[in-house]
Amino acid sequence: MRARLYYDAGLDTPEKIAAREPDELRRYLAEFIERTGFEGIVPLPKELDNLVRAARTLPALVEY
């Protein structure tokens, strides 16, 4: 369900996630859920901290 939330919210690459700060990302996702009626909850701050940290360590393997 989390992957669908991130994808539907436009966060479809690690680079897009890495470019955000966890607090700002949480607000963005909360607004997305509210605006769209997405069936899910906002990820916890610790989850988003880990997600952003992991996304920042991944090497870029695909070029667009």
Secondary structure, 3 states (H helix, E strand, C coil): CHHHHHHHCCCCCHHHHHCCCHHHHHHHHHHHHHHHCCCCCCCCHHHHHHHHHHHHHCCCCCCC
